[in-house]
Amino acid sequence: MFILGEKYEYSDMITAAISSVGVVLVARPSFLFGGLVVQKSTVEAIAVFVSVLAALLAALVSVQVGNSYAIRKTQLNQNS
């Protein structure tokens, strides 16, 4: 991905799109589902937001761990 300096392949784009569609289906926004959705409370809306935020942060942690591993491996190779 261009922001984190990671490779972003076609399969990653497809997977991200499918995951995004899944998030929308789970959240069931009223502008897509109209009157079929029971009114959600503010607490439920906050829960959806926090869940999406947690998923994004978990992905960033995964990338950072991979980056730190690569940096450490490079340092070990330079010292050898």
JOGIUR-V80964 format. One record per residue. N is the residue number from 0. SS is DSSP state (hx for helix, st for strand, lp for the rest). OMEGA is omega in radians with two decimals (* if undefined). NEAR is the number of other ideal C-beta (glycine too) atoms within 12 Angstrom. Layout:
n/ss/omega/near
N/SS/OMEGA/NEAR
N/SS/OMEGA/NEAR
This chain:
n/ss/omega/near
0/lp/-3.03/14
1/lp/-3.10/7
2/lp/-3.04/10
3/lp/3.13/16
4/lp/3.14/13
5/lp/3.03/17
6/lp/3.14/13
7/lp/-3.05/16
8/lp/-3.13/11
9/hx/3.14/10
10/hx/3.08/11
11/hx/3.13/16
12/hx/3.13/14
13/hx/3.14/13
14/hx/3.12/15
15/hx/3.13/19
16/hx/3.13/14
17/hx/3.12/14
18/hx/3.13/18
19/hx/3.08/17
20/hx/3.10/14
21/hx/3.11/16
22/hx/3.14/21
23/hx/-3.13/18
24/hx/3.12/15
25/hx/-3.12/19
26/hx/3.14/22
27/lp/-3.14/21
28/lp/-3.08/16
29/hx/-3.14/15
30/hx/3.06/11
31/hx/-3.03/14
32/hx/3.07/16
33/hx/-3.09/10
34/hx/-3.12/10
35/hx/-3.06/11
36/lp/3.05/16
37/lp/-3.14/11
38/lp/-3.14/12
39/lp/3.11/17
40/lp/3.10/10
41/hx/-3.14/10
42/hx/3.11/10
43/hx/3.11/17
44/hx/3.10/17
45/hx/3.13/13
46/hx/3.10/16
47/hx/3.14/22
48/hx/-3.13/17
49/hx/3.11/14
50/hx/3.12/18
51/hx/3.10/21
52/hx/3.12/15
53/hx/3.11/15
54/hx/3.11/20
55/hx/3.14/19
56/hx/3.09/14
57/hx/3.09/14
58/hx/3.12/22
59/hx/3.09/18
60/hx/3.13/15
61/hx/3.13/16
62/hx/-3.12/21
63/hx/3.08/17
64/hx/3.09/14
65/hx/3.11/18
66/hx/-3.13/17
67/hx/3.07/14
68/hx/3.14/14
69/hx/3.12/16
70/hx/-3.13/15
71/hx/3.12/14
72/hx/3.10/14
73/hx/3.12/13
74/hx/3.14/12
75/hx/3.12/11
76/hx/-3.14/10
77/hx/-3.13/9
78/hx/-3.10/8
79/lp/*/7
